[in-house]
Every structure is written in structure tokens, then in C-alpha cells.
């Protein structure tokens, strides 16, 4: 599920995996099916970078692109005057004229609809000049105008403003269904993550002409996404960012003396559904601040899996699960190298003081490397090698998690040993045409099952009859295995995973463990939109848990090439996790 590396834990590693290569160049929205021209980036303070006010013709072009008639735009400009400072008043005048023309009476806004999850200005930064359908395609006949008015009125009744509805219809085209329009509106905030969607509009928000009481959740991220290069955010103006704790024990780990924690979740974070998001802890500055803000201001819980097994795995988890009455999986796994791999104890030199392995990676040390180490040690016979040789050997052993398998002989971990350390059943990734390379790759991108199960253990009493699970970026099924080992029945599982290798692994495990529930596979997280989600949720009553960990390729410290944070091509898929979670919350609020 993640790229599984930290700044301390590896180097010179190719982090591209099959599932990450295949998801590039896929649009973020079901309606964004055209190439959108790049516009100038918006400066960090939220104001347009243009130094001069727009001309009369530019203003006309801008508002005509929003769907207003040229005659109406000219009239509004004549009433309010030309200039950047008058943009808001011009827009408000146009909206007023449009409302008077399109509806004989003012509609009452229903505050209980799913649009309550969005601030009414969440489309402010969309371009007005690059809609999905060109002017030549706009028909002027009476029937099409009536149909457009009906759609606008329907969207207004659902709680969307006239401006939001108009932009959605322009973007998605005249043939778009109501489901596509509402899906676009719910997903629009996520779409803004790409700089091609950030447009040069004033930061001032137009005032709504509707007087209904909108109970709308604050949506964070507008100011975060104004600049593509922005890494963090200012908290109370002090540049304070989330800091990693030492020791990294989160809200407590089994077998360690920990203070008693109490936390109060923000109102917007309270379920249903429960959600659980994971990624590497040692990400670029500001990444976890952004993740936290998008996930309803829930503070991350940072945990190192060395407290659960014999290998380190520093991860951050953002979730709305209870933190009391957790319990570990039994039997407790071995927590030192020699206990986990007892055959190594005989050959372990006294000068190698490692008791824990480093983070388990997607690849292993080469045969040539282990041969060089053997030759370097054999030169010293029965004596301990000098400190320079020891340092060289230990550095390579830490980097590649090499263990002692004979006299002067080190070797990388075998796949079944990695499965054991990560909490998966033996041979979980073996067979079915899966290569050894693919096994390492899939395991390296997975959850550490014992750690995740400790957090999820609180769900057993909450769902005694079983659970409906939406597993995003499922990988090899770490979440499913954790719930199964906890004794929580899997009633319905929707598993979204791009890698066919990983999907086959999960399907094989599902059959071998004789699961009684329903497993539904979806290949691409970006193809999962509101209409499909609603169809799935209507069939079995919604999701109890939304879990996932998006790719960490652009977050991991070992990535020296494209460590771009959440702006990176792969790690930006975090926003798909948020998009889908928010859609689930939105749909469940209507059920």
C-alpha cells in the first residue's frame, strides 16, 4: 500500500512499481475528458499573479465562459464598471439576473443534502475559459434551454449554489446526467490538486444570493493548494508543523509503559464510516499537516512497528477509531532478529549488535554484494575484522537487511521470512505464476499486519455481526488479513487495487480461508465515482470502514529523484482516498 521507505532506511532503490506506473496520466474526474491548458500559477498569498486589472474584453470572455450571455455580461459591466475590484459585484449582478430569469420564485435550500460538506466557494479557482464543450456545441433551441433550467433548479434544490451548478454543467457538457454532475461537484475540490486546474481568479468569494441556512463543513486545503511548491502551512502564523514523537508509540503499544491518552475528534471526523489512512512517517515537511487537514483535522498517530515485530516500519496513521481497549494479535510475534530467525543465532558475530531489522523494502541486496562481504571477511580468518571492515559490512547489512546464514556469509531475507515479519500467513504471496521479484515488491508495499490489527481491534465489539469494508490501494490485503485474524467477519469487501498480481494474491487468500462474504475487485481508484459507490452502498447498506494507504513513492526518503511530496504523480493519489471517503460520508448522510 505504500512505498515503505524512510529517510533512514534505504538508498539507491527504484521505487516505481507496476501499479504506480500504470496509474499515470489518468484524469482525476469523470468529466475531465479534455486537455486543459496550463495557466499561470497562483501565488502563495492567494491573489492572482497578474499585475494589471482585466480589460473589458477579458471580463466579457471570462463571464461568457461561465455560461452567461454576452448581452447580460455587458449590461452587468456597464452597471458596475470595469476593473479587478469590481469582479465580485459584476458576478453577483450576473447571478441575480440569472436567478430572476431562470426561476420564477426563490428556491429554499435544503441544508440536509450532501452539499453540506463543502464550502460554497470551493469552485472559485476553476478556469472559466476551458469548459468541456465549445461554443459551437451550444444549441440555442428552446428545449435545450428548458432542460438546462430544470437541471439547474434540481441542483439548487440539492443545496448547490447557482454558480456551482452552472460551472459543473459547463464542465461536464450538455449531455451529462444528474449523477455525473453531482459526482463532479463532490469531487471538484480534489480536482484542484493539479496545477492545471488552479486558475487566475481573485481570492474574493462571491456572496450567495440564496438566504437559506447552509450548514456547511469547513473545507481545508484551498490555501494549501494555491502554490504547487508549497510543502506545509502556517498554524497561527508560527510555521508550526506536525513533529514526529520519540519514541514512536502513538497512543500506546503493547508491552510498553505509555501515558494514558484522551482525544476529542473534530465533529466532521466522527463517523459513520470509520476511516483509517496510512503512509510513511518520514515524509517531506508539511505533508502530514496537509494530510491531517484534509482528513478533517485529525492528528496523525505515529507508530514504529518495531514494537510489534522484529523489523522497524515507521508509519503515520490518521483515523477516527476509538483508542481505548485495544489488544494485540495472539500469539505475540517474536520481536528480535534472533527470535524471529533462530537459525541465524549460531552465525551471528558479536560485533554485529543489531536486534532489529530496518524497514522491509521492495527489493533485496544482490548476490555480488554478499560475495564481496564474504571475501572481505575471509581475509581475517578466525579473528574479528578491523573496525573499517566491520563498518562496511554493518552498513550494507543495515541497508539491505542482510542476516547471517553461515560463517562469513550473509544473505537477504527470503520471501516467506518477510511474510512472517509482516504478519502474513506463510506462502501468502507464493504460487499462481507470481515471480520472486513481484513477491518482494508486493510485500514491501504492504501493511505490517500486527500493527494495523492492534488499531483495528476496537472494531470487534462494535461490529459483532461482521463488517462492510472499502479497501483502497488494497495491495496484498493487509487490512483484510488483519480483520480476519482479529475474528471480525468480512461481510462485503470492495477491494480497489491497480496491480493484477496483488488482486490475484487477495483472491487466492479469500478462497483459501473459505471466506463467506462477498469480494468485489475494482482495478483503478480513479475510476471509482459517486454513481458506482452509491450503487454498491445501496446493495449492502454502506461501508463500516474505509481503509487504505496511497503510494509513498514521492514521500519516501530513499527517493532521490522525485521526492515531491503530495505534488508527485503517485503520492497525489492521496487525494483520491480523501475524495472517495468524502463521497462515502456524503452518500451515507442521505441514507
C-alpha positions, 0 to 999 in steps of 0.5 A: 500500500505504500512505498515503505521507505524512510529517510533512514532506511534505504538508498539507491532503490527504484521505487516505481512499481507496476501499479504506480506506473500504470496509474499515470496520466489518468484524469482525476474526474469523470468529466475531465475528458479534455486537455486543459491548458496550463495557466499561470500559477497562483501565488502563495498569498492567494491573489492572482499573479497578474499585475494589471486589472482585466480589460473589458474584453477579458471580463466579457470572455471570462463571464461568457465562459461561465455560461452567461450571455454576452448581452447580460455580461455587458449590461452587468459591466456597464452597471458596475464598471470595469476593473479587478475590484469590481469582479465580485459585484459584476458576478453577483449582478450576473447571478441575480439576473440569472436567478430572476430569469431562470426561476420564477420564485426563490428556491429554499435550500435544503441544508440536509443534502450532501452539499453540506460538506463543502464550502460554497466557494470551493469552485472559485479557482476553476478556469472559466475559459476551458469548459468541456464543450465549445461554443459551437456545441451550444444549441440555442433551441428552446428545449435545450434551454428548458432542460438546462433550467430544470437541471439547474433548479434540481441542483439548487434544490440539492443545496448547490449554489447557482454558480456551482451548478452552472460551472459543473454543467459547463464542465461536464457538457450538455449531455451529462446526467444528474449523477455525473454532475453531482459526482463532479461537484463532490469531487471538484475540490480534489480536482484542484490538486493539479496545477492545471486546474488552479486558475487566475481568479481573485481570492474574493468569494462571491456572496450567495444570493440564496438566504437559506441556512447552509450548514456547511463543513469547513473545507481545508486545503484551498490555501494549501493548494494555491502554490504547487511548491508549497510543502506545509502551512502556517498554524497561527502564523508560527510555521508550526508543523506536525513533529514526529514523537520519540519514541514512536508509540502513538497512543500506546503499544503493547508491552510498553509503559505509555501515558494514558491518552484522551482525544476529542475528534473534530465533529466532521471526523466522527463517523459513520464510516470509520476511516483509517489512512496510512503512509510513511512517517518520514515524509517531506515537511508539511505533508502530514499537516496537509494530510491531517487537514484534509482528513478533517483535522485529525492528528496523525498517530505515529507508530514504529512497528518495531514494537510489534515485530522484529523489523522497524516500519515507521508509519503515520496513521490518521483515523477516527477509531476509538483508542481505548481497549485495544489488544494485540494479535495472539500469539505475540510475534517474536520481536528480535532478529534472533527470535524471529530467525533462530537459525541465524543465532549460531552465525551471528558475530558479536560485533554485529549488535543489531536486534532489529531489522530496518524497514522491509523494502521492495527489493533485496541486496544482490548476490555480488554484494554478499560475495564481496562481504564474504571475501572481505571477511575471509581475509581475517580468518578466525579473528574479528575484522578491523573496525573499517571492515566491520563498518562496511559490512554493518552498513550494507547489512543495515541497508539491505537487511542482510542476516547471517546464514553461515560463517562469513556469509550473509544473505537477504531475507527470503520471501516467506521470512518477510511474510512472517515479519509482516504478519502474513500467513506463510506462502501468502504471496507464493504460487499462481505464476507470481515471480520472486521479484513481484513477491518482494515488491508486493510485500514491501508495499504492504501493511505490517499486519500486527500493527494495523490489527492492534488499531483495528481491534476496537472494531470487534465489539462494535461490529459483532455481526461482521463488517462492510469494508472499502479497501483502497490501494488494497495491495496484498490485503493487509487490512483484510488479513488483519480483520480476519485474524482479529475474528471480525467477519468480512461481510462485503469487501470492495477491494480497489487495487491497480496491480493484477498480481496483488488482486490475484494474491487477495483472491487466492487468500479469500478462497483459501480461508473459505471466506463467506462474504462477498469480494468485489475487485475494482482495478483503478481508484480513479475510476471509482465515482459517486454513481458506482459507490452509491450503487454498491452502498445501496446493495449492502447498506454502506461501508463500516470502514474505509481503509487504505494507504496511497503510494509513498513513492514521492514521500519516501526518503530513499527517493532521490529523484522525485521526492515531491511530496503530495505534488508527485504523480503517485503520492497525489493519489492521496487525494483520491482516498480523501475524495472517495471517503468524502463521497462515502460520508456524503452518500451515507448522510442521505441514507 
